[in-house]
Amino acid sequence: MNPQARNVVGGTAGGAALGGILGSFSGNAGFGALLGAGAGAGAGYLYDQSQRNSYGGYGPEPRGRGGRGGGYGRY
């Protein structure tokens, strides 16, 4: 699973759980879980986009000379 999918799925699960708990207080846990899942998926996506913008992508830059070429130089 790639990092973006992991963030969105995690947000969806967390939102559904929190929405179900909050919805149970009003007597409609299923509807609360549905709304929470939607909000959580959106929040997970926004979190993923903020991480990409902050760090320029996932993981460290490759080692070597001059960017992403693998360090072989120009021919």
C-alpha positions in Angstrom: 0.0 0.0 0.0 1.5 3.4 -1.0 1.7 6.2 1.6 -1.2 8.2 0.1 -3.6 5.2 0.3 -2.4 4.5 3.8 -3.2 8.1 4.9 -6.6 8.1 3.3 -7.6 4.6 4.7 -6.3 5.6 8.2 -8.3 8.8 8.1 -11.4 6.9 6.9 -11.1 4.3 9.7 -10.5 6.9 12.4 -13.3 9.1 11.2 -15.8 6.2 11.0 -14.9 5.2 14.6 -15.2 8.7 16.0 -18.4 9.3 14.0 -19.9 6.1 15.2 -19.1 7.0 18.8 -20.5 10.5 18.5 -23.5 9.3 16.5 -24.4 6.7 19.2 -25.1 9.6 21.6 -27.8 10.9 19.3 -29.1 7.4 18.7 -27.9 6.9 15.1 -24.4 5.4 15.2 -24.6 4.2 11.5 -25.2 7.6 10.1 -22.5 9.1 12.4 -20.0 6.5 11.2 -20.9 7.2 7.5 -20.4 11.0 8.0 -17.3 10.4 10.0 -15.8 8.1 7.3 -16.4 10.8 4.7 -14.8 13.5 6.8 -11.9 11.2 7.8 -11.2 10.3 4.2 -11.1 14.0 3.3 -8.9 14.8 6.3 -6.5 11.9 5.4 -6.2 13.1 1.8 -5.5 16.7 3.0 -2.9 15.4 5.4 -1.2 13.5 2.7 -1.1 16.5 0.4 0.4 18.7 3.1 3.1 16.1 3.7 3.9 16.0 0.0 4.1 19.7 -0.2 6.2 20.0 3.0 8.8 17.5 2.1 8.6 17.4 -1.7 7.4 13.8 -1.8 8.0 10.7 0.3 11.3 9.5 1.5 14.8 10.9 1.2 16.4 12.0 -2.1 18.5 9.4 -3.8 22.2 9.5 -3.1 24.7 10.3 -5.8 25.6 13.3 -8.0 23.1 15.6 -9.5 19.5 14.8 -8.7 17.7 11.6 -9.6 20.1 10.2 -12.2 21.7 7.7 -9.9 25.1 9.3 -9.7 26.4 8.3 -13.1 26.9 11.9 -14.4 26.3 13.1 -17.9 27.6 11.5 -21.0 
